[in-house]
Amino acid sequence: MPADTAPVGSRTARELTIAAKAICLRLLAVAPRPRAGLAQALRRKEIPEEIAESVLDRLTEVGLIDDVAYANSYVRVKHRDRGLGRSALRSELRKLGVEPDVLAAAVETVDSDAERARARELIGKRLDAAMAAGPIAARRRLLGLLARRGYSPEIAVPVVESALEGYSQAQDGWS
């Protein structure tokens, strides 16, 4: 009996391979995904590991799975749209199963200046509302906001202090 028609459970290896390809292509049609995410989906569908690896290797070979491009795109979009800092980006990519070296290279595309500028934008949007509770509470709230978004204290503290100082100077100018 040829290897691709040998039964695996109630389905043949060939049928499982076709099913695995269909699962991966369906998921990739919706959105790009990292290899680890596709492997997890195949495990949930009870595709044997050797068949899953074979299908994933082939999809990587033809360029349908590209973890480097995925990680770079993910970092660019999440930094721009959600305002995530490097720490949060690193954490999210790790959860998605992106390899540590790929993850590190993608996160390093966000330089300190870009991260600082994005932090200033986030603070600028929330400054008035935060100041309603007073400067001490505003400092705490704004630093918390940046911390939750993955900004390091080296970036968050100067940005918040500068924003608070600018706010109080602007308020003094109105007096």
C-alpha positions in Angstrom: 0.0 0.0 0.0 1.5 3.4 -1.0 2.4 5.8 1.9 -0.1 8.4 0.8 -3.0 5.9 0.9 -2.0 4.3 4.2 -4.9 4.8 6.6 -4.3 7.2 9.5 -7.3 6.7 11.8 -10.3 6.7 9.5 -8.7 9.0 6.8 -5.7 8.3 4.6 -2.5 10.4 4.7 -3.5 11.9 1.3 -6.9 12.9 2.6 -5.3 14.4 5.7 -2.7 16.3 3.6 -5.5 17.8 1.4 -7.5 18.7 4.6 -4.4 20.4 6.1 -3.7 22.4 3.0 -7.4 23.5 2.9 -7.3 24.6 6.5 -4.1 26.6 6.0 -5.2 28.2 2.8 -8.6 29.1 4.3 -6.9 30.8 7.3 -4.3 32.6 5.1 -7.1 33.9 2.8 -8.6 35.8 5.7 -5.3 37.2 7.1 -1.6 36.5 7.1 -0.6 34.2 10.0 2.6 33.0 11.5 3.7 29.4 11.0 3.1 28.6 14.7 -0.5 29.8 14.5 -1.2 27.6 11.5 0.5 24.7 13.2 -1.8 25.2 16.2 -4.9 25.3 14.0 -3.8 22.0 12.4 -3.3 20.4 15.9 -6.8 21.5 16.9 -8.1 19.7 13.7 -6.2 16.6 14.8 -3.9 16.6 11.7 -0.9 14.4 12.5 2.4 16.3 13.3 4.4 14.8 10.3 1.6 15.8 7.8 1.2 19.2 9.3 5.0 19.9 9.1 5.1 18.7 5.5 2.2 21.0 4.5 3.7 24.0 6.5 7.1 23.4 4.9 5.6 23.4 1.5 3.6 26.6 2.1 6.7 28.3 3.5 8.7 27.1 0.4 6.2 28.7 -2.0 6.1 31.9 0.1 2.6 31.7 1.5 4.0 31.6 5.1 6.6 34.2 5.8 7.2 34.9 9.5 9.6 37.7 8.9 7.2 39.6 6.7 4.3 38.8 9.1 6.3 40.1 12.1 7.4 43.3 10.3 3.9 44.0 9.2 2.4 43.3 12.6 4.9 45.6 14.3 4.3 48.4 11.8 0.5 48.2 12.1 0.2 47.7 15.8 2.6 50.5 16.6 0.8 52.9 14.2 -2.8 51.9 15.0 -2.8 50.8 18.6 0.2 52.8 19.7 2.0 49.8 21.2 5.5 50.2 22.5 8.4 47.8 21.9 7.8 45.8 25.0 4.1 45.1 24.2 5.0 44.3 20.6 7.6 41.8 21.7 5.1 40.2 24.1 2.3 39.9 21.5 4.6 38.4 18.9 5.9 35.9 21.4 2.3 34.9 22.2 1.7 34.4 18.5 4.6 31.9 18.4 7.0 34.0 16.3 10.6 32.8 16.6 12.7 35.0 19.0 15.3 36.1 16.4 12.5 37.1 13.9 10.6 38.8 16.7 13.6 40.8 17.9 14.5 42.0 14.4 10.9 43.1 13.8 10.6 45.0 17.1 13.9 46.8 16.4 12.4 48.4 13.4 10.6 50.8 15.8 13.3 53.2 16.8 13.3 55.3 20.0 12.4 58.5 18.2 9.3 56.9 16.6 8.3 55.3 19.9 8.7 58.6 21.7 6.7 60.5 19.1 3.9 57.9 19.3 3.9 58.1 23.1 3.5 61.9 22.8 0.5 61.5 20.5 -1.2 59.1 22.9 -0.6 61.4 25.9 -1.7 64.5 23.8 -5.1 62.8 23.3 -5.6 62.0 27.0 -4.0 65.0 28.7 -7.1 67.2 29.1 -9.2 64.4 30.6 -6.4 63.2 32.8 -5.8 66.7 34.2 -9.4 67.0 35.4 -8.4 64.8 38.3 -5.4 67.0 39.2 -1.7 66.8 38.2 -0.7 64.0 40.6 -3.5 61.7 39.4 -2.9 62.7 35.8 0.8 61.7 36.1 -0.2 58.3 37.5 -2.9 57.7 34.9 -0.8 58.8 31.9 2.2 56.7 33.1 -0.1 53.8 33.5 -1.5 54.3 30.0 2.0 54.2 28.5 3.0 51.2 30.7 0.0 49.2 29.6 0.9 50.0 26.0 4.4 48.6 26.5 6.5 51.8 26.7 9.6 51.7 28.8 10.0 54.1 31.8 12.9 55.7 29.9 10.4 56.9 27.3 7.2 57.2 29.3 8.5 59.4 32.2 10.1 62.2 30.1 7.1 62.3 27.7 4.6 62.6 30.6 6.6 65.1 32.5 7.0 67.2 29.4 3.3 67.1 28.6 2.3 68.0 32.2 4.8 70.9 32.2 3.5 72.1 28.8 -0.1 71.9 30.1 0.6 73.9 33.2 2.5 76.5 31.2 -0.4 76.8 28.8 -2.8 77.2 31.8 -0.6 79.9 33.3 -0.7 81.7 30.0 -4.5 81.9 30.2 -4.5 83.5 33.6 
